Amino acid sequence: MIFQTRVISTAKDKVGRLLVKIWRKYRSDVQERIQVSPHGIDSNPVKDMVAIYGQTSSDGKAVIIGYMLKNQIAKPGELRMFSTNAQGSEQTFIYLTDNGQILMGGNVDNLVKFTGLNQALQNQAIDINVQLSAIAAAITSLGGTYAPTPINININSAKADDMKTS
């Protein structure tokens, strides 16, 4: 049998599993059940979320198998993960859209590919250094002196090694 329930609170058991305290049918019917989720998904529901509670074939033991979303945004074929604060207000998201975009916390600004940006900046520095040498030669030919300081660009501290793309 499957029931809709309401989350009261959560806690970890002795082995680190998430226990969800729920009102099963009535406010006096409080139970604590283990939350199950797909491999690799670690989430913790906030108070008053509507949980789906189901019996297993193991001696009638029940588990929390999912939650009802209030404002589902993802269209067919899309995946959206988000976090909320304790009051349930969305804080951030990662959204895999049906047009191949990955939105991370918004859709206004762009992420950049480090390798391409670094190469373009290094090429620009070479071009500037060539021009500075030409300027120094022109000044010298007119009897002046100018010793250009080569421009070096290092953006390695901006590189996010734990995020990769094609």
Secondary structure, 3 states (H helix, E strand, C coil): CEEEEEEEEEEECCCCCEEEEEECCCCCCEEEEEECCCCCCCCCCCCCCEEEEEECCCCCCEEEEEECCCCCCCCCCCEEEEEECCCCCEEEEEEECCCCCEEECCCCCCCCCHHHHHHHHHHHHHHHHHHHHHHHHHHHHCCCCCCCCCCCCCCHHHCCCCCCCC
